[in-house]
């Protein structure tokens, strides 16, 4: 069995949750349903903190960021 991938819950904005994924500079954003699937999976471990670290809005992808990615 392979070692599970560690995801760190680093913030929440509205209905989206930010997870720090190994090897990525910005977190991935998932809804509640996908977060629960990650938690239930044997392939992932979701680390939650009692007091989450400071999380700035700069790291949230905006529509401007998405348009830059598509160009």
C-alpha positions in Angstrom: 0.0 0.0 0.0 1.3 3.4 -0.9 1.8 6.3 1.6 -1.3 8.5 1.7 -0.9 12.1 0.3 -1.1 14.7 3.1 -3.4 17.6 2.4 -3.6 20.5 4.8 -6.8 22.5 5.3 -5.5 26.1 5.3 -8.7 28.1 5.0 -12.3 28.5 3.9 -14.0 31.2 1.9 -17.8 30.9 1.5 -18.5 27.4 0.5 -15.0 26.6 -0.7 -12.2 25.0 1.3 -8.5 25.6 0.6 -6.3 22.6 0.7 -2.5 22.8 0.5 -1.5 20.1 -1.9 2.2 18.8 -2.0 4.2 20.3 -4.8 1.8 23.2 -5.6 2.5 26.8 -4.6 -1.2 27.7 -4.3 -3.8 25.7 -2.6 -6.6 23.8 -4.4 -10.2 24.9 -3.7 -12.8 22.3 -3.2 -16.5 22.2 -2.1 -17.8 20.4 1.0 -18.6 17.2 -0.9 -15.1 16.8 -2.4 -13.6 17.7 1.0 -15.6 14.8 2.6 -14.4 12.4 -0.2 -10.8 13.3 0.5 -11.3 12.7 4.2 -13.0 9.3 3.6 -10.3 8.2 1.1 -7.5 5.9 2.0 -5.3 7.7 -0.5 -5.4 11.0 1.3 -5.0 12.4 4.8 -6.6 15.8 5.5 -4.8 17.6 8.3 -7.0 20.1 10.2 -5.7 22.6 12.8 -7.5 23.8 15.9 -6.4 27.3 15.0 -5.8 27.4 11.2 -2.7 29.4 10.1 -3.2 33.0 8.7 -4.6 32.7 5.2 -4.7 35.7 2.9 -7.1 36.5 0.1 -4.2 36.8 -2.3 -4.0 33.1 -2.5 -7.6 32.6 -3.7 -7.9 32.3 -7.4 -9.9 35.2 -8.9 -11.5 35.5 -12.3 -8.5 37.5 -13.4 -6.2 34.7 -12.3 -8.3 32.2 -14.3 -8.2 34.3 -17.4 -4.4 34.6 -17.2 -4.1 30.8 -16.9 -6.2 30.3 -20.1 -4.1 32.7 -22.2 
